[in-house]
Amino acid sequence: MTRSTSASALFTPSRSDRARRRQARRDLAAAHREARLANQPRRRTATRVDELDARPVYPASGRPGPASARGGKLKLPAHRMTTATASGAFPFLAEGGLGAGGMYIGRDVHAEAGFSFDPFELYGRIEGFTNPNLLLAGVIGMGKSALAKSLALRSIAHGYKIYIPCDPKGEWSPVAEALGGRTIALGPGMSGRLNPLDAPAAPGGADPAEWAAEVRKRRLLLLASLARTVLHRDLVPMEHTALDVALDEVVAEARRTDRVPLLGDVAAMLGNSRRLDDALGDPARRLGAAAEDLAHALRRLVQGDLAGIFDAPSTVEFDPTAPMLSIDLSSLGTAGDDTGLILAMTCASAWMEAALSDPAGGRRWVVYDEAWRLMRHLPLLERMQQQWKLSRGLGIANLLVIHRLSDLLSAGDAGSRGRALAEGLLSDCATRIIYRQEPDQLAATASLLGLTGVETQAIAALTRGRGLYKIAGRSFVVQHLLHPAERELFDTDARMQAGPREPVDTRA
């Protein structure tokens, strides 16, 4: 059974007022609506609720009248927040950048703007930027070496100088030569010679006696580092005494003969038991016997695979005015034993400290490429830690290049001094640049650097040349842009991309 309902137009008296005519129109609209709903077939539900009873209380346009809160009478205050809060709530998107000062690196991916960086310019200008040191990590083939070389090249345009105390693969030699710098190649069969016991020139105004004591201290630290590297243990107190006595005797004899002291002279003096005991004045004659291990340890630098490299007068001089100086050690440590490489770098680092300790030397970069090979040697870590701590006073920025953050953990077991020194180097790097990491390295990377979940996901999906920059608690994703000339100069895949050689006809 159906029913039909209709509504017709209402006629109102012509003399009725405006309010009555408006009410009549409202009544007519309500009648049309009820007629339209009444003509539709009824649909029953399981609870037998009529559809007319389920109609909304208010139309789709909202509650009518003043109660609708429309009309401009309701005003809410605008929400305000600092840029620090905004960057935490919306990482990358709310970052204002570091400014235009410094070396141009590339493009800020999220801000779609240029990105420049200079640790010397940022120091003292950005809160939380406590030192100019930098850590660069990334898997092979993602462009971290190109970024390190690009930083060095572009820094020279700002008047900075570049030192590479250890180039284990020889990749920096073409860069140094192209920039008017100098490369010193050390190894068996090479012509380069460095005497790590060379006394650096005294700075202006230094007291001669105090400077002589400083030179003696540096030489003793070098000899102790070399002995510990070869012996793979710490020295006992009597061995330290033997080094003191042997060095003093060698330096005194060199002054009498007007020549420079050499490592071979120290090794020979350590092997002379009678002279050591006489110099110390010990009636028990025990010092000579205690120095036997030291004499054999230093013998490798005199008669072993490093003979002639560091046991001869220097054939090159340190030129502090050169824009770049690289120590090429690619011919050492290629047989799986890094001991020779570590000894060579220890000697080269001591030789380069003459320029680093000069307060008038200007701003300089010290690049430790392939630093994962150095992390396992405690004496080198101690020298690096000293250089990291004094970076602000010396005016140097240390750049540590590794493959992954877990390389820092290879410095020693948990709680060991080596692990503590490696983690200290990380703590003393106000800038961390992380290129793509393998999935199994994400947890260690996030733990060591304190990354957020968004940042951890970002480094897992980074493409070639793109890195996450963590600078004083601020985050950026930057695409490094290379000039074509840089791309050709920095190419480390030339051997992988070279075509096959033409076959040689051996029948002739």
C-alpha positions as CSV (number, residue, x, y, z in Angstrom):
1,M,0.0,0.0,0.0
2,T,1.3,3.4,-1.0
3,R,0.3,6.9,-0.3
4,S,0.8,10.1,-2.2
5,T,1.4,13.4,-0.7
6,S,1.6,16.7,-2.5
7,A,2.3,20.3,-1.6
8,S,1.1,23.4,-3.6
9,A,2.1,27.0,-3.5
10,L,0.6,29.1,-0.7
11,F,-1.1,32.4,-1.3
12,T,-0.5,35.1,1.2
13,P,-2.4,38.4,1.5
14,S,-0.7,41.2,-0.3
15,R,-0.8,43.4,2.8
16,S,1.1,40.8,5.0
17,D,4.4,42.0,6.4
18,R,7.8,40.7,5.5
19,A,8.2,38.4,8.5
20,R,5.0,36.5,7.6
21,R,5.9,36.2,4.0
22,R,9.3,34.8,5.0
23,Q,7.7,32.3,7.4
24,A,5.2,31.2,4.6
25,R,8.2,30.4,2.3
26,R,9.8,28.4,5.0
27,D,6.6,26.4,5.6
28,L,6.3,25.8,1.9
29,A,9.9,24.5,1.7
30,A,9.2,22.2,4.7
31,A,6.0,20.9,3.1
32,H,7.9,20.1,-0.2
33,R,10.6,18.2,1.7
34,E,8.1,16.2,3.7
35,A,6.1,15.4,0.5
36,R,9.3,14.2,-1.3
37,L,10.3,11.9,1.6
38,A,6.7,10.6,2.0
39,N,6.5,9.5,-1.6
40,Q,9.6,7.3,-1.3
41,P,8.9,3.6,-0.5
42,R,9.5,2.7,3.1
43,R,12.5,0.6,3.9
44,R,12.4,-1.5,7.1
45,T,15.5,-2.3,9.1
46,A,16.1,-5.1,11.5
47,T,15.2,-2.7,14.4
48,R,12.1,-1.4,12.5
49,V,13.3,2.2,12.6
50,D,11.6,4.5,10.0
51,E,14.0,6.4,7.7
52,L,12.2,9.6,8.6
53,D,13.3,9.2,12.2
54,A,17.0,8.9,11.1
55,R,17.1,12.2,9.3
56,P,19.9,14.5,10.5
57,V,18.9,17.2,13.0
58,Y,20.5,19.9,10.9
59,P,21.0,20.3,7.2
60,A,24.3,19.8,5.4
61,S,25.0,23.5,5.6
62,G,25.2,23.3,9.3
63,R,23.3,24.6,12.3
64,P,21.3,27.7,11.3
65,G,21.2,30.9,13.1
66,P,23.7,32.6,15.5
67,A,24.5,29.3,17.1
68,S,26.4,28.2,14.0
69,A,29.4,30.2,15.1
70,R,29.5,31.8,11.7
71,G,29.5,35.5,11.1
72,G,33.1,36.5,12.1
73,K,32.5,36.7,15.8
74,L,34.7,33.7,16.8
75,K,38.4,34.4,16.5
76,L,41.2,31.9,17.6
77,P,44.8,33.0,18.2
78,A,47.4,31.9,15.6
79,H,49.7,29.1,16.7
80,R,53.3,30.2,17.1
81,M,56.5,28.2,17.5
82,T,60.2,28.7,17.2
83,T,62.2,27.5,14.2
84,A,64.0,25.0,16.5
85,T,60.6,23.5,17.4
86,A,59.5,23.5,13.8
87,S,62.6,21.8,12.5
88,G,62.2,19.1,15.2
89,A,58.5,18.6,14.3
90,F,59.2,18.7,10.5
91,P,62.8,17.7,9.9
92,F,64.5,18.9,6.7
93,L,61.4,21.0,5.6
94,A,61.7,23.8,8.1
95,E,65.5,24.2,8.0
96,G,66.8,27.7,7.1
97,G,70.2,26.6,5.9
98,L,73.7,27.7,7.0
99,G,74.1,30.8,4.9
100,A,76.0,31.5,1.8
101,G,79.4,31.7,3.3
102,G,82.0,29.0,2.6
103,M,82.6,26.4,-0.1
104,Y,79.7,25.6,-2.4
105,I,78.8,22.0,-2.0
106,G,75.7,21.4,-4.0
107,R,71.9,21.5,-3.7
108,D,69.9,21.1,-0.5
109,V,67.4,18.5,-1.6
110,H,64.5,19.5,0.6
111,A,64.9,23.3,0.5
112,E,65.6,23.3,-3.3
113,A,68.4,25.8,-2.6
114,G,72.2,26.0,-2.8
115,F,74.2,24.6,0.1
116,S,77.5,26.0,1.3
117,F,79.8,24.8,4.1
118,D,82.9,26.0,5.8
119,P,83.8,24.8,9.4
120,F,85.9,27.9,10.0
121,E,83.1,30.2,9.1
122,L,80.5,28.3,11.2
123,Y,82.7,28.2,14.3
124,G,81.4,30.8,16.8
125,R,78.5,31.7,14.6
126,I,76.2,28.7,15.1
127,E,75.2,27.5,18.6
128,G,76.5,24.1,19.3
129,F,79.2,24.1,16.6
130,T,82.2,23.5,19.0
131,N,85.0,22.5,16.6
132,P,85.9,22.4,12.9
133,N,86.5,18.6,12.7
134,L,84.5,16.5,10.3
135,L,83.6,12.8,9.9
136,L,82.7,11.4,6.5
137,A,81.4,7.9,6.1
138,G,79.8,6.0,3.3
139,V,79.9,2.7,1.4
140,I,82.2,2.2,-1.6
141,G,81.0,3.9,-4.8
142,M,78.7,6.5,-3.2
143,G,81.1,9.5,-3.9
144,K,82.6,10.2,-0.5
145,S,86.1,10.4,-1.9
146,A,84.9,12.8,-4.5
147,L,83.4,15.0,-1.7
148,A,86.7,14.9,0.3
149,K,88.7,16.0,-2.8
150,S,86.1,18.6,-3.7
151,L,86.3,20.1,-0.2
152,A,90.0,20.3,-0.5
153,L,90.1,21.8,-4.0
154,R,87.4,24.4,-3.2
155,S,89.1,25.3,0.2
156,I,92.2,26.4,-1.6
157,A,90.2,29.1,-3.3
158,H,89.5,30.5,0.2
159,G,93.2,30.5,1.1
160,Y,93.3,27.3,3.0
161,K,96.1,24.7,2.8
162,I,95.7,21.0,2.5
163,Y,97.8,18.3,4.2
164,I,97.4,14.6,3.5
165,P,99.7,12.7,5.9
166,C,98.7,9.3,4.5
167,D,97.6,8.5,1.0
168,P,97.4,4.7,1.0
169,K,96.1,4.4,-2.5
170,G,97.9,7.3,-4.3
171,E,94.6,9.0,-5.3
172,W,95.6,12.4,-4.0
173,S,98.7,12.7,-6.1
174,P,97.0,13.9,-9.3
175,V,94.9,16.4,-7.3
176,A,98.0,17.8,-5.6
177,E,99.9,18.1,-8.8
178,A,96.9,19.8,-10.6
179,L,96.7,22.4,-7.8
180,G,100.3,23.3,-7.8
181,G,101.0,21.3,-4.7
182,R,103.5,18.6,-3.9
183,T,103.5,14.8,-3.5
184,I,106.2,12.9,-1.6
185,A,106.2,9.2,-2.6
186,L,107.7,6.9,0.0
187,G,108.5,3.2,-0.2
188,P,111.0,0.7,-1.4
189,G,112.8,1.9,-4.5
190,M,111.5,5.5,-4.2
191,S,113.8,8.4,-4.1
192,G,112.0,10.2,-1.3
193,R,113.6,10.3,2.2
194,L,112.2,11.7,5.4
195,N,114.0,12.1,8.6
196,P,111.4,12.1,11.4
197,L,113.9,13.4,13.9
198,D,114.4,16.7,12.0
199,A,114.0,19.6,14.4
200,P,111.4,22.1,13.2
201,A,112.2,25.7,13.1
202,A,111.6,27.5,16.3
203,P,108.6,29.9,16.2
204,G,109.3,33.6,16.5
205,G,110.0,34.8,20.0
206,A,110.3,31.3,21.5
207,D,112.9,30.7,24.2
208,P,115.7,28.5,22.9
209,A,115.8,26.3,26.0
210,E,112.0,25.8,26.1
211,W,112.0,25.0,22.4
212,A,114.8,22.5,22.7
213,A,112.8,20.7,25.5
214,E,109.7,20.7,23.2
215,V,111.7,19.1,20.3
216,R,113.1,16.5,22.7
217,K,109.6,15.6,23.9
218,R,108.3,15.2,20.3
219,R,111.2,12.9,19.4
220,L,110.6,10.8,22.5
221,L,106.9,10.4,21.7
222,L,107.8,9.4,18.1
223,L,110.3,6.8,19.2
224,A,107.9,5.4,21.8
225,S,105.1,5.2,19.2
226,L,107.3,3.3,16.7
227,A,108.5,0.8,19.3
228,R,104.9,0.2,20.6
229,T,103.7,-0.4,17.0
230,V,106.4,-3.0,16.3
231,L,106.3,-4.7,19.7
232,H,102.4,-4.7,19.9
233,R,102.5,-3.8,23.6
234,D,103.1,-0.9,25.9
235,L,106.7,-0.1,27.0
236,V,107.8,-0.7,30.6
237,P,109.4,2.1,32.6
238,M,112.9,0.9,32.1
239,E,112.4,0.9,28.3
240,H,111.3,4.5,28.4
241,T,114.4,5.3,30.4
242,A,116.5,3.6,27.7
243,L,114.9,5.7,25.0
244,D,115.6,8.9,27.0
245,V,119.3,8.0,27.5
246,A,119.8,6.8,23.9
247,L,118.2,9.9,22.4
248,D,120.3,12.3,24.5
249,E,123.5,10.5,23.6
250,V,122.7,10.6,19.9
251,V,121.7,14.3,19.9
252,A,124.9,15.2,21.8
253,E,127.1,13.3,19.4
254,A,125.3,14.8,16.4
255,R,126.0,18.3,17.7
256,R,129.7,17.5,18.1
257,T,129.9,16.2,14.5
258,D,127.6,18.9,13.1
259,R,125.0,16.6,11.6
260,V,121.3,15.7,12.2
261,P,120.4,12.7,14.4
262,L,119.0,9.7,12.6
263,L,116.8,6.7,13.6
264,G,119.6,4.4,12.8
265,D,121.8,6.2,15.4
266,V,119.2,5.7,18.1
267,A,118.8,2.0,17.2
268,A,122.6,1.5,17.3
269,M,122.8,3.2,20.7
270,L,120.0,1.0,22.1
271,G,122.1,-2.0,21.0
272,N,125.2,-0.7,22.8
273,S,124.6,-2.0,26.3
274,R,127.8,-0.8,27.8
275,R,127.4,2.8,26.6
276,L,123.8,2.9,27.9
277,D,124.8,1.7,31.3
278,D,127.7,4.2,31.4
279,A,125.5,7.1,30.4
280,L,122.9,6.3,33.0
281,G,125.5,5.7,35.7
282,D,123.7,2.6,37.0
283,P,126.1,0.3,38.9
284,A,123.7,-2.6,38.5
285,R,124.2,-2.5,34.7
286,R,120.6,-3.3,34.0
287,L,119.6,-0.7,31.4
288,G,121.5,-2.3,28.5
289,A,119.7,-5.6,28.9
290,A,116.3,-3.9,29.2
291,A,116.8,-2.1,25.9
292,E,117.3,-5.2,23.8
293,D,113.7,-5.4,22.6
294,L,113.8,-1.7,21.7
295,A,116.9,-2.2,19.6
296,H,115.3,-5.0,17.6
297,A,112.1,-3.1,17.2
298,L,113.7,-0.1,15.6
299,R,115.9,-2.3,13.5
300,R,113.0,-2.7,11.0
301,L,113.4,1.0,10.2
302,V,117.1,0.5,9.5
303,Q,117.5,-2.9,8.1
304,G,114.0,-4.2,7.4
305,D,111.5,-3.4,4.6
306,L,111.6,0.4,5.5
307,A,115.4,0.6,5.3
308,G,116.6,3.9,3.8
309,I,113.2,5.7,3.9
310,F,113.3,7.1,7.4
311,D,117.0,6.4,8.2
312,A,118.6,8.9,6.0
313,P,118.7,12.7,5.9
314,S,115.6,14.3,4.3
315,T,115.8,14.8,0.6
316,V,112.7,17.0,0.6
317,E,111.8,20.1,2.7
318,F,108.5,21.0,4.1
319,D,107.1,23.9,2.1
320,P,104.5,25.6,4.3
321,T,103.5,27.9,1.3
322,A,102.4,25.0,-0.9
323,P,98.7,24.8,-1.4
324,M,98.6,21.0,-0.9
325,L,101.1,18.4,0.4
326,S,100.4,14.7,0.1
327,I,102.5,11.7,1.4
328,D,102.0,8.9,-1.1
329,L,102.3,5.5,0.8
330,S,100.6,3.4,-1.8
331,S,103.7,1.1,-2.2
332,L,103.4,0.1,1.5
333,G,101.0,-2.2,3.2
334,T,99.8,-3.9,0.0
335,A,100.6,-7.4,1.2
336,G,98.0,-7.5,4.0
337,D,100.4,-6.3,6.7
338,D,99.7,-2.7,7.7
339,T,102.6,-2.5,10.1
340,G,104.9,-0.8,7.5
341,L,102.1,1.6,6.5
342,I,101.5,2.5,10.2
343,L,105.2,3.1,10.9
344,A,105.5,5.2,7.8
345,M,102.5,7.3,8.7
346,T,103.8,7.8,12.2
347,C,107.1,9.1,10.9
348,A,105.4,11.3,8.3
349,S,102.9,12.7,10.8
350,A,105.8,13.7,13.1
351,W,107.5,15.3,10.1
352,M,104.4,17.3,9.3
353,E,103.8,18.5,12.8
354,A,106.4,21.2,12.2
355,A,103.9,23.1,10.0
356,L,100.8,22.2,12.0
357,S,102.3,23.6,15.2
358,D,103.0,27.0,13.6
359,P,100.3,29.4,14.9
360,A,101.0,31.7,11.9
361,G,100.4,28.9,9.4
362,G,96.8,30.0,8.7
363,R,93.8,27.7,8.3
364,R,94.5,24.2,7.1
365,W,92.8,20.9,6.4
366,V,94.3,17.6,7.5
367,V,92.7,14.7,5.6
368,Y,92.9,11.1,6.9
369,D,91.7,9.1,3.9
370,E,91.0,5.4,4.4
371,A,91.2,5.9,8.1
372,W,89.7,2.5,8.9
373,R,93.3,1.1,8.4
374,L,94.5,3.4,11.2
375,M,91.9,2.7,13.8
376,R,93.4,-0.5,15.0
377,H,96.7,1.1,16.1
378,L,96.7,2.7,19.5
379,P,99.8,5.0,19.0
380,L,98.3,6.6,15.9
381,L,94.9,7.1,17.7
382,E,96.7,8.9,20.5
383,R,98.5,11.2,18.1
384,M,95.2,11.8,16.2
385,Q,93.4,12.5,19.5
386,Q,95.9,15.2,20.4
387,Q,95.5,16.8,17.0
388,W,91.7,16.7,17.3
389,K,91.8,18.4,20.8
390,L,94.2,21.1,19.6
391,S,92.3,21.8,16.3
392,R,90.9,25.1,17.4
393,G,94.2,26.4,18.8
394,L,96.2,25.2,15.7
395,G,93.6,26.5,13.2
396,I,93.2,23.1,11.5
397,A,90.1,21.1,10.5
398,N,90.6,17.3,10.6
399,L,88.7,15.2,8.1
400,L,88.3,11.5,8.9
401,V,87.1,9.4,6.0
402,I,85.8,5.9,6.7
403,H,83.4,3.4,5.1
404,R,81.0,2.8,8.0
405,L,80.5,3.8,11.6
406,S,81.3,0.3,12.8
407,D,84.9,1.0,11.7
408,L,85.2,3.0,14.9
409,L,84.3,-0.1,16.9
410,S,87.3,-2.0,15.4
411,A,89.7,0.1,17.5
412,G,89.3,-2.3,20.4
413,D,87.0,-4.2,22.7
414,A,84.3,-2.4,24.7
415,G,85.9,-0.5,27.5
416,S,89.4,-0.6,26.0
417,R,91.5,2.5,25.5
418,G,91.4,2.1,21.8
419,R,87.6,2.1,21.7
420,A,87.5,5.1,24.0
421,L,89.9,7.0,21.7
422,A,88.0,6.2,18.6
423,E,84.6,7.2,20.1
424,G,86.3,10.4,21.4
425,L,87.3,11.3,17.8
426,L,83.6,11.0,16.8
427,S,82.5,13.1,19.8
428,D,85.0,15.8,18.7
429,C,83.6,16.0,15.2
430,A,80.9,18.7,15.2
431,T,80.1,17.8,11.5
432,R,79.1,14.3,10.5
433,I,78.4,13.6,6.8
434,I,76.8,10.2,6.2
435,Y,76.5,8.7,2.8
436,R,74.4,5.6,2.1
437,Q,74.9,2.7,4.6
438,E,74.1,-1.0,4.2
439,P,71.0,-2.2,6.0
440,D,72.9,-4.2,8.5
441,Q,74.8,-1.0,9.5
442,L,71.8,1.2,10.1
443,A,71.3,0.3,13.8
444,A,75.0,0.9,14.7
445,T,75.0,4.2,12.7
446,A,71.8,5.5,14.4
447,S,73.1,4.5,17.8
448,L,76.5,6.1,17.5
449,L,75.2,9.3,15.9
450,G,71.8,9.6,17.7
451,L,69.8,9.7,14.5
452,T,66.0,9.9,14.5
453,G,63.8,7.4,12.7
454,V,63.4,9.8,9.7
455,E,67.1,10.3,9.4
456,T,67.8,6.6,9.6
457,Q,65.4,5.9,6.8
458,A,67.0,8.7,4.8
459,I,70.5,7.3,4.8
460,A,69.2,3.9,3.8
461,A,67.8,5.3,0.6
462,L,70.5,7.9,-0.4
463,T,71.7,7.8,-4.0
464,R,75.2,8.5,-5.3
465,G,76.6,11.8,-4.3
466,R,73.8,12.5,-1.8
467,G,74.5,12.6,1.9
468,L,73.0,13.4,5.3
469,Y,74.7,16.3,6.9
470,K,74.5,16.5,10.7
471,I,75.9,19.8,11.8
472,A,75.5,20.9,15.4
473,G,72.2,19.1,15.8
474,R,70.8,20.3,12.5
475,S,70.1,18.0,9.5
476,F,70.4,18.5,5.8
477,V,70.2,16.1,2.8
478,V,72.6,17.6,0.2
479,Q,73.3,16.5,-3.3
480,H,77.0,17.1,-4.1
481,L,77.5,18.7,-7.5
482,L,80.8,18.2,-9.4
483,H,82.3,20.4,-12.1
484,P,83.2,18.4,-15.2
485,A,86.9,19.2,-14.6
486,E,86.5,17.9,-11.0
487,R,84.7,14.8,-12.2
488,E,87.6,13.9,-14.5
489,L,90.3,14.7,-11.9
490,F,88.6,12.8,-9.1
491,D,87.7,9.7,-11.1
492,T,88.6,6.6,-9.0
493,D,86.8,4.1,-11.3
494,A,89.1,4.6,-14.3
495,R,90.4,1.0,-14.1
496,M,86.9,-0.4,-13.7
497,Q,85.6,1.6,-16.7
498,A,88.5,1.1,-19.1
499,G,87.8,-1.0,-22.1
500,P,89.5,-4.4,-22.7
501,R,93.0,-4.4,-24.1
502,E,93.5,-5.2,-27.7
503,P,94.6,-8.8,-28.2
504,V,98.3,-9.2,-28.9
505,D,99.5,-11.4,-31.7
506,T,102.3,-13.6,-30.3
507,R,102.8,-15.7,-33.4
508,A,105.2,-13.2,-35.0
